[in-house]
Amino acid sequence: MSLRPLPDLTNSEVMAKLGRASALRNARLDAIHAMRDAVVRLQNAASFDSVELPIIKDCIERIEKLNELSSKQSDSQNQLDQSISQRDD
């Protein structure tokens, strides 16, 4: 097994990009885990629809919002990459 190389810690742009990506990924996982927990409680009859459905809806809304933010970040990064490559030419 080979390890991935360390990111360039001196490059602020790269580190900011990695930080944003990590924050989005962690927030997405939190929403997915909360939704999973709500569904499991429903499956096990340990709770009621009236309690769990709002939680599930909130989780779905959060994931949709994170998808929008992730898409905007990708678009911004693509524009930045293009401008950098044009300067290099």
C-alpha distance (Angstrom), angle and dihedral (degrees) to the residues before:
residue distance angle dihedral
M1 . . .
S2 3.76 . .
L3 3.75 124.2 .
R4 3.76 122.8 -126.8
P5 3.78 113.9 -110.7
L6 3.77 117.5 -99.2
P7 3.79 115.5 -100.5
D8 3.79 118.3 -107.7
L9 3.80 98.9 -90.2
T10 3.80 91.7 -168.1
N11 3.82 93.1 60.0
S12 3.81 106.2 88.5
E13 3.81 93.9 -169.3
V14 3.79 92.9 54.3
M15 3.80 92.7 45.3
A16 3.81 91.8 48.6
K17 3.81 90.0 50.1
L18 3.81 91.5 50.0
G19 3.80 91.0 47.0
R20 3.81 93.2 51.4
A21 3.79 91.7 46.3
S22 3.80 90.8 49.4
A23 3.82 92.7 48.5
L24 3.82 91.6 49.9
R25 3.80 91.9 46.8
N26 3.83 92.6 49.5
A27 3.81 93.0 47.2
R28 3.80 89.9 49.8
L29 3.81 91.7 50.5
D30 3.81 90.8 48.9
A31 3.82 90.4 54.2
I32 3.80 92.3 45.8
H33 3.81 92.0 50.1
A34 3.81 92.5 47.9
M35 3.80 89.9 49.9
R36 3.80 91.5 47.6
D37 3.81 90.8 50.7
A38 3.82 91.3 50.8
V39 3.81 92.2 49.1
V40 3.81 91.8 48.3
R41 3.80 90.7 51.6
L42 3.81 88.6 52.6
Q43 3.80 92.7 46.9
N44 3.79 90.9 50.8
A45 3.81 92.5 46.2
A46 3.80 87.7 -122.9
S47 3.78 92.2 130.5
F48 3.78 143.6 18.9
D49 3.80 131.8 -98.6
S50 3.79 89.8 -121.4
V51 3.82 89.5 60.5
E52 3.79 101.0 39.3
L53 3.82 103.4 37.2
P54 3.82 93.8 66.8
I55 3.81 89.0 50.2
I56 3.80 91.3 50.4
K57 3.82 91.3 47.6
D58 3.82 90.7 50.0
C59 3.80 90.0 50.5
I60 3.80 91.8 50.7
E61 3.81 91.1 48.8
R62 3.80 89.9 49.5
I63 3.81 92.2 50.7
E64 3.82 90.8 48.5
K65 3.82 90.2 50.5
L66 3.80 90.8 48.5
N67 3.81 90.1 49.9
E68 3.82 89.1 54.1
L69 3.80 91.7 48.8
S70 3.79 91.5 46.6
S71 3.80 90.9 50.0
K72 3.82 91.3 49.9
Q73 3.80 89.9 49.0
S74 3.80 91.0 50.7
D75 3.81 91.3 49.1
S76 3.81 91.1 49.4
Q77 3.78 91.6 47.9
N78 3.82 91.8 49.5
Q79 3.82 90.3 52.0
L80 3.81 90.6 48.3
D81 3.81 91.6 48.7
Q82 3.81 90.7 50.0
S83 3.80 93.4 49.8
I84 3.80 91.2 48.3
S85 3.81 92.2 49.8
Q86 3.81 90.6 48.5
R87 3.82 90.5 52.5
D88 3.81 89.9 49.7
D89 3.84 91.8 53.6
